[in-house]
Amino acid sequence: MQRKAYVPGLAALLVAFVAGCTADTATDGSATDSKAGGAKSSAAAPGKYRTLREPCGSVERSTLKDLLPGATELPEDQRQQVYRGTASVTYDTDRRVGCRWKADAPDASHRLTVDFERVVSYDTAVSDDDRAQEVFAKKQAAAALPVPADPRDEKGQESSTGTPSPTTATTPKTPTTPTTPTTDPSTPSGTETPSGTATGTPDGLEPRVLDGLGDGAFIDDVLAGAGTGSTARHRTVSVVFRTSNVIVTIVYAEQPALTTGVPDSKELQEKAQSLARKLVEQVSG
């Protein structure tokens, strides 16, 4: 029987091939482990709040009695229905919920709306809190709050060296004329519009940023209906605040029954802010 010749070159080639495959396998495994362990990226922190409160139960009965005085004059069954409120229609109750109440009385009608929004960032590089701050800032910008006066306007601008500019130093300050109430031609004779903004908000109660309320807050105050001549002027006060990744909006409105009536700005603002402070405690608790 003829024996097959042994070919040394072929054996060497097979050994090299097997060794190469083994090396590639080890290299691939090492690369995978290195990527998994060395390329770890930390996502932005999630928001503090993962759920929202039940909105219609967020306002205490005693608070509703104060905000909706007309309800106390209703029969028991109607009064209870008013206090229960009506839930807002939303498509994702994990992200947004709300409730509204209304009560009519012979002298005035009152409306209250509370809205809770839980902000979630879909960008792994942006935290829920940072995204909520962006949303809150847009709401504040949309309210177009008056810009506080610069104290330097009273003292005069100073140059970069710290010395008053020649114009400021040589020009005497013009005395200011006290602001007086102006008569609103759209109201009956003798009725005056309080000094302050064009919306009839008294001085010191203009729309503004609020301190000490959550992580940021502002209040808006609008008096509407002036000039129509056929309907009473109604006032709407809004308080918006943010705590972590939740934004809460409170809208409280009053419309007098008489066309000559003007809702009290101070009273509505105080009641809206009082409710806001209670909701901050609820959300943060």
C-alpha positions as CSV (number, residue, x, y, z in Angstrom):
1,M,0.0,0.0,0.0
2,Q,1.3,3.4,-0.9
3,R,1.8,5.9,2.0
4,K,0.8,9.5,1.5
5,A,3.7,11.9,1.7
6,Y,3.8,14.3,4.7
7,V,3.9,17.9,3.7
8,P,5.5,20.1,6.4
9,G,4.5,23.4,4.7
10,L,0.8,22.5,4.8
11,A,0.9,21.6,8.5
12,A,2.6,24.9,9.3
13,L,-0.1,26.8,7.4
14,L,-2.9,25.0,9.4
15,V,-1.2,25.8,12.7
16,A,-0.9,29.5,11.7
17,F,-4.6,29.6,10.7
18,V,-5.8,28.1,14.0
19,A,-3.6,30.5,16.0
20,G,-4.9,33.5,14.0
21,C,-8.5,32.6,14.7
22,T,-7.8,32.2,18.4
23,A,-6.1,35.5,18.6
24,D,-8.9,37.3,16.8
25,T,-11.5,35.8,19.2
26,A,-9.5,37.0,22.2
27,T,-9.1,40.4,20.6
28,D,-12.8,40.7,19.9
29,G,-13.7,39.7,23.5
30,S,-11.2,42.2,24.9
31,A,-12.6,45.0,22.8
32,T,-16.2,44.3,23.8
33,D,-15.3,44.2,27.5
34,S,-13.3,47.4,27.2
35,K,-16.2,49.3,25.6
36,A,-18.7,48.0,28.1
37,G,-16.5,49.0,31.0
38,G,-14.7,52.0,29.7
39,A,-17.4,53.9,27.7
40,K,-20.0,54.1,30.4
41,S,-22.0,57.4,30.2
42,S,-24.0,58.7,33.1
43,A,-27.5,59.9,32.2
44,A,-29.0,63.1,33.8
45,A,-30.7,62.6,37.0
46,P,-34.5,61.9,36.9
47,G,-37.0,64.3,38.5
48,K,-38.0,64.0,42.1
49,Y,-41.6,63.3,41.3
50,R,-42.8,60.3,39.4
51,T,-46.5,60.7,40.0
52,L,-49.0,63.5,40.4
53,R,-51.6,64.2,43.1
54,E,-55.3,63.7,42.6
55,P,-56.2,67.3,41.6
56,C,-59.8,67.6,42.7
57,G,-58.9,66.5,46.2
58,S,-55.8,68.8,46.4
59,V,-57.8,71.8,47.7
60,E,-59.2,71.5,51.2
61,R,-62.9,72.1,51.8
62,S,-62.3,75.1,54.1
63,T,-60.2,76.7,51.3
64,L,-62.9,76.1,48.7
65,K,-65.5,77.8,51.0
66,D,-63.2,80.8,51.2
67,L,-62.5,81.0,47.4
68,L,-66.1,80.2,46.3
69,P,-68.3,82.1,48.7
70,G,-71.4,81.7,46.5
71,A,-71.4,77.9,47.2
72,T,-72.5,78.4,50.8
73,E,-75.8,79.7,49.6
74,L,-76.6,76.7,47.5
75,P,-78.7,73.6,48.6
76,E,-76.7,70.9,50.2
77,D,-76.5,68.6,47.2
78,Q,-75.5,71.4,44.8
79,R,-73.0,72.7,47.3
80,Q,-71.3,69.3,47.5
81,Q,-71.2,69.1,43.8
82,V,-69.5,72.4,43.6
83,Y,-66.9,71.4,46.1
84,R,-66.2,68.1,44.3
85,G,-65.0,70.0,41.3
86,T,-64.7,68.8,37.7
87,A,-61.5,67.0,36.6
88,S,-59.8,68.4,33.5
89,V,-59.6,66.2,30.4
90,T,-56.1,65.0,29.9
91,Y,-54.5,62.2,27.8
92,D,-51.8,61.2,30.2
93,T,-52.6,61.5,33.9
94,D,-49.0,60.6,34.8
95,R,-47.9,63.8,33.1
96,R,-50.8,66.3,33.6
97,V,-53.9,66.6,35.7
98,G,-56.2,69.4,36.7
99,C,-59.5,70.4,38.3
100,R,-61.9,73.3,38.1
101,W,-64.5,74.7,40.4
102,K,-67.1,77.4,39.9
103,A,-69.8,79.1,42.0
104,D,-72.3,81.8,41.2
105,A,-73.7,84.2,43.7
106,P,-76.1,87.2,43.4
107,D,-73.2,89.6,43.8
108,A,-70.4,87.8,41.9
109,S,-69.2,84.6,40.2
110,H,-66.0,82.9,41.1
111,R,-63.9,80.4,39.1
112,L,-60.9,78.4,40.3
113,T,-58.6,76.1,38.2
114,V,-55.6,74.1,39.5
115,D,-53.3,72.4,37.0
116,F,-50.4,70.0,37.8
117,E,-47.8,69.3,35.1
118,R,-45.0,66.8,35.6
119,V,-42.2,67.6,33.2
120,V,-40.0,64.7,31.8
121,S,-36.9,65.2,29.8
122,Y,-36.4,62.9,26.9
123,D,-32.8,64.1,26.5
124,T,-30.5,61.9,28.5
125,A,-28.1,64.9,28.9
126,V,-30.8,67.1,30.4
127,S,-32.3,66.4,33.8
128,D,-36.1,66.6,34.4
129,D,-35.5,69.5,36.7
130,D,-33.6,71.5,34.1
131,R,-36.2,70.8,31.5
132,A,-39.0,71.9,34.0
133,Q,-37.0,75.1,34.6
134,E,-37.0,75.7,30.8
135,V,-40.8,75.2,30.6
136,F,-41.4,77.4,33.6
137,A,-39.2,80.2,32.1
138,K,-41.3,80.1,28.9
139,K,-44.5,80.5,31.0
140,Q,-43.0,83.4,32.8
141,A,-41.8,85.0,29.6
142,A,-45.3,84.6,28.1
143,A,-46.8,86.5,31.1
144,A,-44.6,89.5,30.1
145,L,-44.0,90.6,33.7
146,P,-42.9,94.2,34.0
147,V,-39.2,94.7,34.3
148,P,-38.2,96.1,37.8
149,A,-36.8,99.6,37.7
150,D,-33.0,99.8,37.8
151,P,-31.9,101.5,41.0
152,R,-29.1,103.2,39.0
153,D,-31.8,105.1,37.1
154,E,-32.3,107.1,40.3
155,K,-28.6,107.6,41.1
156,G,-27.3,108.0,37.6
157,Q,-25.1,105.6,35.5
158,E,-21.5,105.4,36.5
159,S,-18.6,105.0,34.2
160,S,-16.3,102.0,34.2
161,T,-13.9,103.8,36.4
162,G,-16.5,104.3,39.1
163,T,-16.9,108.1,38.6
164,P,-20.2,109.6,37.6
165,S,-20.6,110.5,33.9
166,P,-20.4,114.3,33.1
167,T,-24.0,114.3,32.1
168,T,-25.2,112.7,35.4
169,A,-23.0,115.0,37.5
170,T,-24.0,118.3,35.9
171,T,-27.7,117.7,35.2
172,P,-29.9,118.4,38.2
173,K,-32.6,115.8,38.9
174,T,-36.0,116.7,37.7
175,P,-38.6,116.6,40.5
176,T,-41.1,113.8,40.0
177,T,-44.8,114.5,39.9
178,P,-46.9,112.3,42.1
179,T,-49.1,109.8,40.3
180,T,-52.8,110.5,40.6
181,P,-55.8,108.3,39.7
182,T,-57.1,108.9,36.2
183,T,-60.7,108.8,35.2
184,D,-61.6,105.8,33.0
185,P,-63.9,107.1,30.2
186,S,-65.4,103.6,29.8
187,T,-66.8,103.7,33.4
188,P,-69.7,105.8,34.8
189,S,-68.9,109.4,35.7
190,G,-67.0,109.6,38.9
191,T,-65.5,106.1,38.7
192,E,-61.7,106.1,38.8
193,T,-59.2,103.6,37.7
194,P,-56.4,102.9,40.4
195,S,-53.0,104.2,39.5
196,G,-50.6,101.5,38.3
197,T,-50.7,99.3,35.2
198,A,-53.0,99.7,32.3
199,T,-54.9,96.7,33.5
200,G,-56.1,98.5,36.6
201,T,-53.8,96.7,39.0
202,P,-52.9,99.0,42.0
203,D,-49.3,100.0,42.6
204,G,-47.4,97.2,44.4
205,L,-49.7,94.5,43.1
206,E,-48.5,94.5,39.5
207,P,-47.6,91.1,37.9
208,R,-44.3,90.1,39.5
209,V,-41.9,87.4,40.6
210,L,-42.7,85.8,43.9
211,D,-40.1,84.9,46.5
212,G,-40.1,81.9,48.8
213,L,-42.6,79.8,46.8
214,G,-41.1,76.5,45.5
215,D,-38.1,76.7,43.3
216,G,-39.6,79.7,41.4
217,A,-42.9,81.5,41.1
218,F,-44.7,84.5,39.6
219,I,-48.1,86.1,39.8
220,D,-50.1,87.6,37.0
221,D,-53.2,89.9,37.4
222,V,-55.4,90.9,34.5
223,L,-58.5,93.1,34.6
224,A,-60.6,92.5,31.5
225,G,-63.9,93.6,30.1
226,A,-63.2,97.3,30.5
227,G,-64.7,99.3,27.7
228,T,-67.4,96.9,26.6
229,G,-70.1,98.9,28.4
230,S,-72.4,95.9,28.6
231,T,-70.5,93.4,30.9
232,A,-68.9,93.7,34.2
233,R,-65.1,93.8,34.4
234,H,-63.7,90.5,35.6
235,R,-60.3,90.0,37.1
236,T,-58.1,86.9,36.7
237,V,-55.2,86.2,39.0
238,S,-52.7,83.5,38.1
239,V,-50.0,82.0,40.3
240,V,-47.5,79.7,38.7
241,F,-44.8,77.9,40.7
242,R,-42.3,75.1,40.1
243,T,-41.0,72.6,42.6
244,S,-38.4,70.2,41.1
245,N,-40.0,68.8,37.9
246,V,-43.6,69.7,38.7
247,I,-45.2,73.0,37.6
248,V,-48.4,74.1,39.3
249,T,-50.7,76.7,37.8
250,I,-53.5,78.3,39.9
251,V,-56.1,80.5,38.1
252,Y,-58.6,82.4,40.3
253,A,-61.2,84.7,38.7
254,E,-64.0,86.9,39.9
255,Q,-66.7,88.7,37.9
256,P,-69.2,91.0,39.7
257,A,-72.8,90.8,38.8
258,L,-73.1,94.6,38.4
259,T,-71.4,96.3,35.4
260,T,-70.0,99.0,37.8
261,G,-68.3,96.4,40.0
262,V,-64.5,96.0,40.0
263,P,-63.0,92.9,41.7
264,D,-60.5,93.7,44.4
265,S,-57.0,92.9,43.2
266,K,-55.4,92.6,46.7
267,E,-58.0,90.1,48.0
268,L,-57.8,87.8,44.9
269,Q,-54.0,87.8,45.0
270,E,-53.8,87.0,48.7
271,K,-56.3,84.1,48.3
272,A,-54.4,82.7,45.3
273,Q,-51.1,83.0,47.0
274,S,-52.4,81.3,50.1
275,L,-53.6,78.4,48.1
276,A,-50.3,78.2,46.3
277,R,-48.4,78.0,49.6
278,K,-50.7,75.1,50.7
279,L,-50.1,73.2,47.4
280,V,-46.3,73.7,47.7
281,E,-46.5,71.8,51.0
282,Q,-48.6,69.1,49.5
283,V,-46.4,68.6,46.5
284,S,-43.1,68.7,48.5
285,G,-44.5,66.5,51.4
